[in-house]
């Protein structure tokens, strides 16, 4: 599939056509460089929670996730305990998966202990710029950099982030630009 002309006259990546939430996310966030430890932590958590689910599910639940996880403040989430796990498991506004919830809390503890910060660690694996893909079939699921990032995160104690989730994180935070070549969205990287 290649980029498609939408009703508003803009050509977008075809995955963004399903809903206004998808279009807004595509147009304003996905593939745009993101920085900040808490912002990066949020994206890491959301990508992990998405594993096995449609991204639209996560987008719909994102406001509830932000409330449930204290705005994805690394400092706050790192202090969550057993009562918080039970609270989160009872929260119908989020994805109630014990392994994912516990990994988010464990990951906050690891992120809090990083010397240089989560943002710097993740961005240190950014690949060199490459041409934008022509079609969805040209977009990889992993890359050498996402494999290396996943290995490094695992080595440091992060959980629930393998090479595919790491690549999705790289896409979401603008480390790679996988907007199709004809898509109207551009950024300066």
C-alpha positions as CSV (number, residue, x, y, z in Angstrom):
1,X,0.0,0.0,0.0
2,X,1.2,3.5,-0.8
3,X,0.1,6.8,0.7
4,X,-3.5,7.7,0.0
5,X,-5.4,10.9,-0.6
6,X,-7.8,11.7,2.3
7,X,-11.0,13.6,2.2
8,X,-9.2,16.8,3.4
9,X,-7.0,16.7,0.4
10,X,-3.8,15.5,2.2
11,X,-1.9,12.4,1.3
12,X,-1.3,10.2,4.4
13,X,0.1,6.9,5.3
14,X,-2.7,4.4,4.8
15,X,-2.7,3.1,8.4
16,X,-4.0,6.5,9.5
17,X,-7.2,6.3,7.6
18,X,-9.2,4.3,10.2
19,X,-10.3,7.0,12.6
20,X,-9.8,10.6,13.6
21,X,-7.7,9.4,16.5
22,X,-5.4,7.7,14.0
23,X,-5.2,10.8,11.8
24,X,-4.5,13.1,14.7
25,X,-1.8,10.8,16.0
26,X,-0.3,10.4,12.5
27,X,-0.4,14.1,11.8
28,X,0.9,15.5,15.1
29,X,2.9,12.9,16.9
30,X,4.0,9.7,15.1
31,X,7.5,10.1,13.6
32,X,8.2,13.5,15.1
33,X,11.2,13.7,17.3
34,X,10.3,13.4,21.0
35,X,12.5,14.1,24.0
36,X,12.2,14.0,27.7
37,X,12.6,11.1,30.1
38,X,8.9,11.0,31.2
39,X,7.7,11.5,27.6
40,X,9.9,8.7,26.4
41,X,8.8,6.5,29.3
42,X,5.1,7.1,28.3
43,X,5.8,6.0,24.8
44,X,7.8,3.0,25.9
45,X,4.9,1.9,28.2
46,X,2.2,2.5,25.6
47,X,4.2,0.5,23.0
48,X,4.6,-2.4,25.4
49,X,0.9,-2.3,26.4
50,X,0.0,-2.3,22.7
51,X,1.8,-5.6,22.1
52,X,-0.8,-8.0,20.8
53,X,-3.5,-5.3,20.5
54,X,-4.5,-2.8,17.9
55,X,-2.9,0.6,18.3
56,X,-6.4,2.3,18.2
57,X,-7.1,0.5,21.5
58,X,-4.2,2.2,23.1
59,X,-5.0,5.6,21.6
60,X,-8.6,5.3,23.0
61,X,-7.3,4.4,26.4
62,X,-4.4,6.9,26.5
63,X,-6.2,9.5,28.7
64,X,-7.0,6.8,31.2
65,X,-3.4,5.4,31.1
66,X,-2.1,8.9,31.8
67,X,-4.3,9.2,34.8
68,X,-3.7,5.7,36.1
69,X,0.1,6.0,35.7
70,X,0.5,9.5,37.3
71,X,1.1,11.2,33.9
72,X,3.9,8.6,33.3
73,X,6.1,10.4,35.8
74,X,9.1,8.0,36.2
75,X,9.5,9.2,39.8
76,X,5.9,8.5,40.7
77,X,5.5,5.2,38.9
78,X,8.8,3.9,40.4
79,X,7.1,4.2,43.8
80,X,4.1,2.1,42.9
81,X,3.6,-1.0,45.0
82,X,1.3,-3.9,45.3
83,X,-1.8,-1.7,46.1
84,X,-1.1,0.2,42.9
85,X,-0.9,-3.0,40.9
86,X,-4.3,-4.1,42.3
87,X,-5.7,-0.6,41.5
88,X,-4.5,-0.8,37.9
89,X,-5.8,-4.4,37.5
90,X,-9.2,-3.1,38.5
91,X,-9.1,0.0,36.2
92,X,-11.3,-0.7,33.2
93,X,-10.0,2.3,31.4
94,X,-6.6,0.7,30.7
95,X,-5.3,-2.6,29.4
96,X,-5.5,-4.8,32.5
97,X,-2.6,-7.2,32.0
98,X,-0.6,-8.0,35.1
99,X,2.7,-8.7,33.2
100,X,2.5,-5.4,31.4
101,X,1.5,-3.4,34.5
102,X,4.3,-4.9,36.6
103,X,6.8,-4.4,33.8
104,X,5.8,-0.7,33.5
105,X,6.5,-0.3,37.2
106,X,9.8,-2.2,37.1
107,X,10.8,-0.2,34.0
108,X,10.2,3.1,35.9
109,X,12.5,1.9,38.7
110,X,15.2,1.0,36.1
111,X,14.7,4.4,34.3
112,X,15.0,6.3,37.6
113,X,18.4,4.7,38.2
114,X,19.9,5.6,34.9
115,X,22.8,8.0,35.1
116,X,22.2,9.8,31.8
117,X,18.4,9.4,31.6
118,X,16.1,7.3,29.5
119,X,15.9,9.9,26.7
120,X,19.6,9.9,26.2
121,X,19.9,6.1,26.4
122,X,17.2,5.5,23.8
123,X,18.3,8.2,21.4
124,X,21.9,6.9,21.5
125,X,20.5,4.0,19.3
126,X,19.0,6.3,16.6
127,X,20.1,5.1,13.2
128,X,21.4,7.4,10.5
129,X,18.7,9.0,8.3
130,X,17.5,7.0,5.4
131,X,15.1,7.5,2.6
132,X,11.5,7.3,3.5
133,X,9.7,4.1,2.4
134,X,7.6,4.1,-0.8
135,X,5.0,1.6,0.5
136,X,3.9,0.0,3.7
137,X,5.6,-3.2,2.6
138,X,8.9,-1.4,2.7
139,X,8.6,-0.6,6.4
140,X,10.6,-3.1,8.5
141,X,9.3,-4.6,11.8
142,X,12.8,-4.4,13.3
143,X,16.2,-3.0,12.4
144,X,19.8,-3.6,13.6
145,X,19.4,-0.6,15.8
146,X,16.1,-1.8,17.4
147,X,17.7,-5.2,18.0
148,X,20.7,-3.5,19.7
149,X,18.4,-1.2,21.7
150,X,16.2,-4.1,22.9
151,X,19.3,-6.0,24.0
152,X,20.7,-3.0,25.9
153,X,17.4,-2.3,27.6
154,X,17.1,-5.9,28.6
155,X,20.7,-5.9,29.9
156,X,19.9,-2.9,32.1
157,X,16.8,-4.6,33.5
158,X,14.0,-3.3,31.3
159,X,11.2,-5.7,30.6
160,X,8.6,-6.3,27.9
161,X,10.4,-4.5,25.1
162,X,11.8,-6.7,22.4
163,X,13.2,-5.7,19.0
164,X,9.7,-5.1,17.4
165,X,8.5,-3.0,20.3
166,X,11.8,-1.1,20.2
167,X,11.4,-0.4,16.5
168,X,7.8,0.8,17.1
169,X,9.2,3.1,19.8
170,X,11.8,4.4,17.4
171,X,9.0,5.1,14.8
172,X,6.7,6.8,17.4
173,X,9.5,9.0,18.8
174,X,10.9,10.2,15.4
175,X,14.2,8.2,15.7
176,X,13.2,6.8,12.3
177,X,10.9,8.4,9.7
178,X,8.7,5.8,8.3
179,X,6.1,8.2,6.9
180,X,5.7,7.1,3.3
181,X,7.5,9.2,0.7
182,X,4.3,10.7,-0.6
183,X,2.8,11.5,2.9
184,X,2.3,15.2,3.6
185,X,3.9,14.9,7.1
186,X,7.5,16.2,7.2
187,X,9.8,17.0,10.0
188,X,13.4,18.2,10.4
189,X,14.5,15.2,12.4
